Amino acid sequence: MNFLKVFKLSQLILEYLLYVQDCLQSTNTWMQQDRQQLEKYIAAARIRLRELDSGYRMSKRELRRA
């Protein structure tokens, strides 16, 4: 009887570990996709920042000439 309890407990532990592994894989996949989207957003923001900085510098030069 004691062996059956240990066997059932080991089955439950194994099922739990498989469940946790699946949850972690899902979370990892989601986080990787989210990271890729954030990297694209950051790259676009950097480009926009460079454009704004360039426009600011040109305006500053024009004001100095005026």
Backbone bond lengths (Angstrom), bond angles and torsions (degrees), N, CA, C in turn:
res aa  C-N    CA-C-N  psi(-1)  N-CA   C-N-CA  omega(-1)  CA-C   N-CA-C  phi
1 M - - - 1.453 - - 1.537 111.78 -
2 N 1.276 115.86 -38.27 1.451 120.38 -179.74 1.530 110.89 -63.98
3 F 1.316 116.65 -37.44 1.460 121.26 178.32 1.523 110.89 -62.02
4 L 1.333 116.98 -39.91 1.476 120.32 179.63 1.517 111.44 -63.83
5 K 1.306 117.97 -39.31 1.465 120.94 178.46 1.530 110.65 -64.32
6 V 1.309 115.83 -43.53 1.463 119.78 179.22 1.529 109.94 -64.92
7 F 1.320 116.78 -41.01 1.460 120.80 179.33 1.526 111.24 -64.08
8 K 1.336 117.75 -45.14 1.467 121.39 178.54 1.529 110.90 -63.51
9 L 1.326 115.53 -41.45 1.457 119.45 178.48 1.527 110.70 -63.11
10 S 1.319 117.25 -42.21 1.466 119.76 178.96 1.527 110.79 -65.48
11 Q 1.311 117.76 -34.89 1.469 120.71 176.00 1.527 110.84 -64.27
12 L 1.332 115.67 -44.45 1.464 119.51 179.03 1.527 111.11 -63.38
13 I 1.303 117.03 -40.93 1.466 120.56 178.73 1.520 110.13 -63.73
14 L 1.310 116.80 -42.90 1.465 121.11 178.62 1.526 111.24 -62.73
15 E 1.316 117.47 -44.34 1.463 120.47 177.50 1.519 111.10 -61.27
16 Y 1.325 116.52 -41.52 1.458 120.70 178.57 1.527 110.77 -62.81
17 L 1.321 116.78 -45.05 1.460 120.44 -179.71 1.522 111.66 -63.81
18 L 1.310 117.65 -38.87 1.464 120.77 176.65 1.523 111.00 -65.67
19 Y 1.332 116.22 -39.29 1.464 120.76 177.53 1.536 110.27 -63.06
20 V 1.315 117.03 -46.35 1.466 121.18 179.73 1.522 110.40 -63.08
21 Q 1.332 116.72 -41.73 1.462 120.12 177.95 1.525 111.12 -59.90
22 D 1.322 117.22 -42.24 1.462 121.39 178.82 1.529 110.92 -64.24
23 C 1.330 115.76 -42.62 1.469 119.48 178.25 1.523 111.18 -62.56
24 L 1.317 116.24 -42.34 1.460 119.90 -179.90 1.529 111.63 -66.12
25 Q 1.320 117.31 -38.27 1.465 120.26 177.46 1.523 110.74 -64.43
26 S 1.324 116.34 -42.53 1.468 119.84 179.08 1.517 110.65 -63.19
27 T 1.317 116.06 -44.38 1.460 120.35 179.85 1.521 110.72 -64.38
28 N 1.320 116.97 -41.18 1.461 121.49 179.32 1.524 111.02 -62.22
29 T 1.320 116.88 -44.19 1.467 121.17 178.78 1.524 110.26 -61.78
30 W 1.319 116.31 -46.01 1.466 120.69 179.85 1.522 110.71 -61.47
31 M 1.332 116.55 -43.50 1.459 119.89 -178.16 1.523 111.63 -67.71
32 Q 1.325 118.14 -35.42 1.457 120.33 177.05 1.524 111.24 -65.21
33 Q 1.332 116.50 -41.86 1.467 119.87 178.01 1.524 110.12 -65.12
34 D 1.319 116.61 -41.25 1.458 121.09 179.34 1.525 110.13 -63.85
35 R 1.329 116.83 -41.38 1.460 120.63 178.56 1.522 111.26 -62.16
36 Q 1.329 117.34 -41.44 1.465 120.71 179.27 1.527 110.41 -62.80
37 Q 1.322 117.11 -41.61 1.460 120.06 178.60 1.531 110.89 -65.25
38 L 1.332 115.93 -40.55 1.464 119.13 178.85 1.527 111.70 -66.50
39 E 1.331 117.38 -36.64 1.456 119.93 177.45 1.527 110.85 -63.86
40 K 1.331 117.20 -40.01 1.467 120.66 176.76 1.530 110.33 -64.42
41 Y 1.317 116.92 -41.80 1.466 121.08 179.43 1.528 110.45 -63.32
42 I 1.326 116.38 -43.08 1.466 120.41 -179.95 1.524 110.50 -64.90
43 A 1.322 117.00 -41.52 1.469 120.15 178.88 1.526 110.29 -61.88
44 A 1.327 117.06 -43.33 1.468 120.59 178.74 1.527 110.54 -65.45
45 A 1.326 116.98 -38.59 1.462 120.59 179.07 1.526 111.05 -65.73
46 R 1.328 116.61 -38.40 1.470 119.61 177.83 1.518 111.22 -65.14
47 I 1.330 116.98 -40.44 1.464 120.68 177.68 1.522 109.74 -62.42
48 R 1.318 115.71 -45.81 1.475 120.00 179.63 1.520 110.57 -63.04
49 L 1.318 117.38 -39.18 1.461 120.88 178.44 1.524 110.92 -62.87
50 R 1.344 116.44 -42.11 1.467 119.38 177.10 1.525 111.20 -62.02
51 E 1.332 116.52 -41.26 1.468 120.18 178.66 1.525 110.79 -62.97
52 L 1.320 116.84 -44.94 1.460 120.32 179.31 1.523 111.33 -65.11
53 D 1.325 116.64 -39.60 1.458 120.34 179.15 1.523 110.51 -64.39
54 S 1.328 115.74 -41.33 1.464 119.88 178.76 1.531 110.17 -63.11
55 G 1.326 116.29 -44.63 1.465 119.55 178.29 1.516 112.07 -63.24
56 Y 1.330 115.98 -38.18 1.458 120.13 178.16 1.525 110.78 -63.68
57 R 1.321 116.15 -44.39 1.468 119.80 -179.45 1.530 111.15 -64.77
58 M 1.336 116.86 -39.43 1.462 119.55 178.26 1.520 110.51 -65.05
59 S 1.307 117.43 -42.58 1.469 120.83 178.82 1.521 110.69 -63.41
60 K 1.297 116.04 -39.58 1.465 120.36 179.67 1.533 110.60 -63.52
61 R 1.343 116.45 -42.03 1.468 120.32 177.73 1.522 111.26 -63.68
62 E 1.323 116.18 -42.27 1.465 120.53 -179.47 1.517 110.77 -64.35
63 L 1.320 116.82 -37.91 1.462 119.46 178.35 1.522 111.74 -67.78
64 R 1.306 117.38 -34.47 1.468 120.52 178.68 1.528 110.30 -68.19
65 R 1.336 116.77 -35.29 1.460 120.64 -179.52 1.521 112.17 -73.70
66 A 1.307 115.54 -27.25 1.478 118.81 -175.04 1.508 111.69 -76.51
